[in-house]
Amino acid sequence: MINAPRHDCEYADREVDCQEATERGFQAVVDCMLDAGWARSEMMRALRRLIAADNMTQKESAKVEADLAIARAMMRAGKAL
């Protein structure tokens, strides 16, 4: 079970709360990977790459959404693309 944020809005310790909520699941992943035979250094590099790939995907998705919003607005305004 992952704890939800204490408040819906931003608050001083929100990142700390997120880290604490993530910690148990993260440790379970680490333990499973170590049990499977992966070295801690390999696992940490893989996790960093996964985070970087996720960040890139999020940025690309945001760019596509922005481009689509602009195209829709131009179409509503009757302008050709």
N, C-alpha and C positions, 0 to 999 in steps of 0.2 A: 504494500500500500504506500502510495506517495502522498505526502502531505501537500495540501493546497496552500497558496500564499495566505498569510493572516488577514490581508486586506486586498480589495480589488484594485485599489489605486497604488501608486508608487509610495514606498515608505523606506525609512533609513536602512533597515536590515533586510530588505527584500532579497538581495543577491546572496546574503549569508543563509537566509531561509531556503533559497533555491538549492544552494550547495548542500545543505543538510538534508533536504528532501531527496536529493539525487544520490547521496553518499552510499546508502545501503545497496541500491541497485547497481551502482558502479562497482562496489566492492564484490558483489556477486559475479559480475561479468569478469572482473580481474581474476577472481578465484577460479572460475570455469576455464579461462584461457590458460592460466598457469597449470591447472590440472590436465589440460589437453596437451601440454608440452611446449607452449609458446614461452619464449623468454620475455621478461618484463620490458626490456628495451625494445623488442620487436612490437610488443603490444602497445606501448606508449607511442611509438612512431605511427603505427596503424591508426590509433585513435586520433592523433593530431591530423593525419591525412583525411580521416573521415570527417572531422570537424571542418577542415578547410574545404572539402568537397561540398559539404552541406551549406557552408557560407556562400560558396560560388553559385550553387543551385538557387539559393534564396535571392541573391543579387540578380541573377539572370531572370528568374521568375518575376521579380519586381519590375525589371526593365521591359519584359514582354507585356505585363499588365499595363504599364504606363503607355507603351506604344499603342496597345489596343484601345485604351481610353482616348488617346489623341485621335486615332483613326475614327472611332465612333463619333467623337465630337465634331470632327470635320465632316463626316457624312451627314450628321444631323444639321449642320450648318449649310449643307448643300455644296460643299467644296470637294473637288476631285482630289484623289490622293496622288 
